[in-house]
């Protein structure tokens, strides 16, 4: 019985340490998600410096979480860690694309490949939001460029034809990206046609005024 008690104590200590690590990691993952969401909000309000500061805070929390889970690989590859990494990737990718900068690589962000790919897919939704805001401002300068970027992301995601257990639901993300891309293409096409019609109308009005004078 003494051997059984010793085994039980050893297991209890191991699980206690793992549980404590999990609780700390969960708190830090929630921080990463909150910082990343606030960063995206700042990006859309053209507050680049604030967005960068928030993403830097998110990166620090993610790094601390990774350190805490060192030696707990089962937790390090759990869903809540994946979600935090995905949100961080989405934030950094969105910041780069909207500011016409180079997209950061997964290793530079400290995220795994599935989280990066899903974050890349979700960034497409943020690009749609930015594009629609640009249309409302009557600013068409980068709209076609952004649509092309969205299309390129979708094309890349469609090449990742692997089981869902490996990609953490990338197929659903890709399907969502396809819908976003189709709606955005339709919205932009309509806006461009309206702009062309408006330009033609203004030209005709000016010609009529010139002939009348």
N, C-alpha and C positions, 0 to 999 in steps of 0.2 A: 504493500500500500504506500510505503514511503516513496517508492519509485514513481508510482502514479501521481502522487502529490507533486513531486519534483517536475514531472512532465507537464502537469496542469499549470504550475507556476511559470514555467518557461513559456508556454503558449500564451498565458494571460499577459505576461510582460511584453511579448512580441506584438500581440494584438492591441495592447494599450498604446504602445509606441506608434503603431500604424494608424490607430484611430486618432491620436493626437495630431499626427502629420496630416491626416485627411482633413480634419477640422480647420487647421491653419491654411491648408491649400484651398479649401472651399472659400474661405474668407478672402484670400488673395485673388482667386479667380473672379469673385464678385467685384473686386476692385478693378481688375483688368477690364471687365465688361462695362462697368460704369464709366471709367476713364475713356474707353474707346468710343462709347456711345456719345459722350459729351464732346469728344474731339470731332466726331462727324457733324454734330450740331454746329460746332464752331466753324468747321470748313464751309458749311452752307451759308454761314453768315459772314464769310470772307474774313475770318479771324485766324489767319494762318499761324501766327506766333502762339496764340493760345492753344490751337489744335496740336501743334508740335509739343508744347509743354505737357499737355494732357497725355499724349501718346508716349512721351518719355516716362511719365509716371506709370503708365500702364506697363511699359517694358520693364521697369524696375520691379513692379509687383510680380510680373511673370517670371523674371529671373529668380526672385526670392522664392517663389513657389517651386520652381524647378530644383532649387537647392534643397528645399525642405523634403521633396519627394525623392531625392537621391537615395537609391537603394530600395525604393518601393515602385518598381517598374509597372506593377499591375495598376497602381494609382496614376502613375505618370501618363499612362495611355488610356485613362478613363474618359468618359464622355464629358465630364465637367471641365477637364483640362482642355480637351479638344475645342469645346465651345469658347473658352477664354482665348485660346490661340487664334481661333477663327475670327473673333471680333477684333483682336489686335491687328491681324493681317488685313482685314477689311478696312480698318481705319487708316493704316499706312498706305495701302494701295489707293484708296480714295483720295487721300491727300496728294499723292504723287500724280495721279491721272488728272485731277482737276487743275493742278498747278503746272501741268505739262512738264513733269519731271520724270526721271528714270524710275521704273517700278522696282521697289526693293526686293531682293531675293529672299527665299524662305530662311536660309541659314543666317542671314543678317538680322532677321526679325526674331530668330530663336523659336520658330514654330515648325511643326512637322509638315510633310507634304500634303496630306489630306486636309488639314486645317487651312493651309495656304490656298489650296484649290477652292475650297468652299468659301473662304474669305474673298477670293478673287471673283467668284460668282456673285456673291452678295454685293460687292462693290458696283456691279452693273446696275443694281437698283438705285444706288446713290448717284450714278452717272445720269440715269434717267431723270431723277429729281433735279439735278443741276441743269440738265438740258432743258427741261420744262420751265424752270425758273428763268433761263436765258431767253426762251421764247416769249415769256411774259414781259421781259424787259425789252423785247424787240431786238435782241442781240443774237444774230445768226452766225456770228464770226467763227465759232468753234463747234457748232452743232453737228455738222456733217463729219468732222474729225472725231468727235466723241462717239457718234453712231458707228463709225468704222472701228473704233476701239472696242466698243461693246460687241460688235460682230466678231472681231478677232478673238476676244475672250471666249465667246460661245464656241467658236470653231476649235479652240484649244481644249476646252472642257470636254467636247464631244469625242476627242481622241483618247480620253482616259476611260476606256471601256473595261473596267475591272469590277469585281464583286463589291457590293455595298459594304460588306464587313471590312473591306480594306479602305474604301474611300469615304466611309462615314456619311453616307447619304448623298454623294455627289450627283447621282443621277437625278434626284429630286431637285437639287439646286440647278442642274443644267436645264431641266424642263422649265423651271421658273424663269431662268435667264432667256430661254427661247420666247416665252410669252412676253416678257418685258421688251425684248428686242423688236418683236413684231409690232407691239403697240407703239413703241417709240418711233419706229420707222413710219408708221401711219401718221402719227402726230406731226412729225417733221415734214413729211411730204405735203400734208395739208397746209402747214404754215408757210412752206416755200411757195406753194401755188397761190395762196392768198397774197403773199408778198409780191409775186410776179404780177398778179391781177391789179394790185394797188399801184404798182409802178407804171403799168400800162395806162391805167386810168389817169394818173397824175400827168403822164406825158400827153395824153389826148386833151386834157383840160388846158395844159399850157399851150398846146398847138391851137386850140380853139380861141384862147385869149389873145394869142399872137395874131391870128387871122382877123379877129374882131378889131384889133387896134391898127 
